[in-house]
Amino acid sequence: MLVCVSANPAIDRRLQLESIAVGEVNRAVSAKPFPGGKAAHVAMVAQALALEVTWVGFLGGATGEECEGGLSALGIPVTVVRTRADTRANLEIIASDGTVTEILEPGGGVTDGEIERLLSACRDIFAESGEGSQVALSGSLPPGAPVDFYAEVIRLAHVYSCRVLLDTSGEALRQALAAAPDLVKPNRAEATWFAGRQVNTADAAVEVAHKMIDAGARAVAVSLGADGIIWERADNSATLISQPPSIVARSTVGCGDAALAGFAVAHARGLGNEDALSLAVACGTANCMAESPGLVDPLEVERIMQQVSVQPLRADWWEVQTRGGAG
């Protein structure tokens, strides 16, 4: 079982435009709504790869009902904590040249009582799902949520012997590390924030991974987008770097979420480190080509997985790659 916890879900509306003219009227060629928020994407990808999933989170108002209906239509079990505030709506605007512009609402505020109800719902699900289950904590926190919310959920999950995967940003990330998440997956921007300097190289990614492990994480996978993922574990196993195949991306929205789902599926399948990283990268890559975030084709994932290069990180890896030489 993979329990996907969503503190700040959304309805994602993908708009296709010929071009975007700032300050002028823009007419969309198409508009499609999808259940959104990072945890929803994780649940969709994991389910597509035959992992049993459930989603738990806040939902409110008409957009909350739309999100719940979308998840249910996909066959994903949903546990809802109702909020007085409406669930947010996000816009993903894609121009014909492939340029993607995202507009993310902050989300409605939550109350102390709503926070307690979500924690109680998580506790019940963790207890029922049993030892060996996994928990994905994905996305930002809504206004009103304490910055240590994810830290509290991690500690709660560990009480029930659940493995926790974390993908968040800012102070919520810093606070959560102290609770020893089993895997943390920051992207380049999140790693840069945590490090306090740009993370543009494999060496910088390894350095920030070490800092996160020192802060409490048991493993760290730093996503560098098209440059792959650096994976570092606290058990002193070899640092791994991946290289995805070259593709024509439809959109990168949700690719990090797909990769997180890949790590969860890999753990459930008992894959070794190299294969686990290959699967995670393949999920992220397949998501780039999907019709919408999270709707990956499992056959495409398996095909791409065979094209992902994974190897121990060499000291001169980044220099070789930038020269276009062999790894």
N, C-alpha and C positions, 0 to 999 in steps of 0.2 A: 504494500500500500504506500502511495505517495500522497501526503496531505499537503495541499497547496493553500497557504494562508495569505489572504489578500486584505490588507488594512486600508488600501486606497484604490479600489477597483474603478473601472470606467467603461463607458461605451466608446469604442474607437470608431471614428468615421473616416473612411479612406476616400478621399476626393481625387479624381483624375481630371487634370486640366491640360489644355494645350500649352499654356504658359502662365506665369504669375506676374501680374502688374501691380506693384505696390501703390496704394493710394487710388486705385481705380476699381471699377466693377469687374469681377472675375466670374465667369460662368463655368461650372463643372461639367465635364463630359459624362461622368458617372459618380455616384455616391453610394457607398455600401457601409452599413453599420456592422460591427462585430463585438462580441464580448471582449473587454479589454482589461488593462492592468497586467502587470508582469506575471502574476500568479496564474491568471487565466491562460496566458500563452504557455507557461510551463505545463499546466494540466493538459492542454490540448496536444502538445507534442508528446508527452509521456504516454497519454492514452493511445495516440496513433501508433506508438511502438509497443503496444500491448501491456503496458504497466497499469495496474489498477490504481485509480486516482480518486480523490475526493477534494472538493473545494470548500473552503470556509472563509467567510469574510463579511464586511459591512456592505449593505445595500440599502438605498433609500430612494423614494420617489419613483416617478415614471421611468427614469433612466435605470434605476436599480432593478425595476421589474423587467425592463428590456434586457439587461445583462443576465439576470437570472434565467429568463426564458431562452436566451441564446446558449447558455451553458447547458441547460437541461436538454435542449434540442440536440446537442452534440453527445448526449448520453453521459454527461459528467454529473455525478451526485453533488448536490449543493446544500450546504448548511448556512443559513442566512441569519445574521444579526441585523435587525432593522434599525435604521438611524432616522432621526428627525430630518437631517439634512439630505438633500438629493445627492445621488451618485453623480460624479462628474462626467463630462463628455470631452474626449480629446479629438483633435483633428490631425490627420496625416494627409498632407497635400502633395500629390505627385505630379510633376510636370512631364510633358512628353519627352524631354531630354533626360529623364531619370532623376532630376533633382527632387529631393524629398525635404519638405518643411513640416515640422511638427509643432503643434500648438497644444500644450498640456495645461489643463485647468488644475488648480491646487487641490480641489476636492472640498467637500463640505466638512465643517468641523464636527468632531465627535465629542461626546460627553464622557465623564468618568464612569457613569453607569453603563454606557455602551461598551467602553473598554473592558470593564469587568465581565460583561456578558460574552464578549468575544474570547477572553481568556478562559472563561468557564466552558464555552463550546469547544475550544481547543483541548482543554483538559479531558473532556469526555471522549473526544475523538482519539486522542493519543492513547488513552486507557483502553479503548475498544480495539484500536488497530493492532496493538500489541507490540512486543519486542521485535526489533528488526525492521519496523516501518521507517519511512523517511518523511521528513518535513521540509518543504521548500518555503522559505520566507523571502518574498520578492516584492520589490517596489518601494516607493516612498511612503512616509507616514502622513496621514491626514492632519490638518490643523486640529489641535486639541489633544493629540496622542502624545504621551510622554516619550522622550527621546530614548529611554531605555526599554521601550515596549518589546522590541525584538529580543533584547537580552533576556527579558523575563520569559518570553515564549521559548527561547533556547533552553533555559534552565528547566522549564516545565517539561519540554520534550525529552530531555535527558533523564528526568525522573522516571519516565516510562521507557527508557532504553531506545529511543528513536534517534536516528541519524539526522542531522540538521544541515541543510544547504542554504546559504545566505547570499542574497544579491540585493544590496541596498546602497545608500550613499550618505555622505555627510556625517553629522554627529550620531545618527542612528547606527551607522556602520561602526564608528569608533566605540560606542557603548556596547554594541553587540559582541565585539571581539573578545571582551573580557569574560563572556559566558562560554567561550570555547566552541564555536560552531565547527562542525566537522569538515565543511568545505565553504570557502568564501570565493565568489567569482566577481571581482571588480572589473569594470571596463577601463579603458585608458583614462577617461576623465575622472572616474572615481578613484583610481590609483593615484593620479596626479594630485587630487585634493588631499588624499591621505598622506602622501609623501611630502607635500609642500613644494614640489618642483615637477617639471615636465617628465612624464614617463614615455619616452620616445624610442627607447632601445631595449633590447633583450636584457642587458645588464641592469638598466634602471628598473625593469619589471621584476627581475630576480631580487633586487634590493628591497623593493616595496613588499614583495612577498615575504621576505625574511622579517621585515618589520611587523607585518600582520601576524606571522607565526609567533614572534616574540610577544605580541599583544594578546595571544591566546588562541588564534586559529590553528586547526590541526592540519589543514591543507589549504592552499591558495592557488586559484587559476586566474591569471591576469590575462584578460582578452585584449589583444592588440588589433582587432578587426581583421583586415585582409592579411596582416602580418602573422596571424596565428594566435595561439594561446601558450603562455608560459605556465607550467604546472610544477609547483613546489610543495613538498610534504614535510611535516614535522618529524617524520621518522628517518630523515636523512637519506632517503632513497634518491636516485639520480634526478636532477632537474631535467624536465622534458620540455621540448619546444615542438610545436606542430606547425605545419604549413598547409593551408587549404588549397584545393585546386583553383585555378582561375575560372571565374564565371562571369556572366552578365547578370547583375543583380536587379531584381524588380524593386526591392526595398530592403533596407537593413533593419527596419523596425521589428523588434521581437527576436532578433537573432541571438542576443545574449541569453534571453529566456529559453530559447530552444537549446542552446548549449548546456544550460543548467539542467534542463530535462534530460539531456543526453548523459550527463554525469550520473543522474539518479537511475536511469535505465541501465547504465553500465554496471553500477553497483548491484542492482537487483539481479543482473545476469551473471555476476561473479567474474567480470572481465578483469584482466590484468591492467596495469597502469597505461601501457602504450595503447592497447585496444580501447580502454575507457576514454582516453584523450582523443583518439581517432573518431569514436562515436560522437563525442560532444561537438567536435569541430564539424563533423558531417551534418549533425542536426542544425547547427547554426547556419551552415552553408545552404542546406536545403530550404531553410526558412527564407533566405534571401530570394529564392526563386518561387516561393509560394504565392498563391492568390491573395492571401491575407496572413497576418501574423499568427503563427501557431498551426496553420493547416498544412503541415508537411506531408509529403508522400513517403511512406516508410520504405518503398522500393527504391526511391531516389536517395534516401538516407543510406541504405546499404550500398548502393552503387558508388556514392561519393566517398563513403568510408574507405573503400579500396584505393582511393586516389589521394588520401591524406597522408602526408609525410610526418612521421613522429620520430624523434631521435633525442638522445641526451644532448644537452646544450654544450656546445664547444665554445671555448673562449673567443674564437674569431667568427662565430656564427653570423652575427649581424653584419660584419664587414664583408663576409663572403656573399651574403644575400644581396647586399646593396650593390656589389660589383656584378651580380648576375651569375656568379659562379656556382659550381655544384656544392651541395651541402656537405 
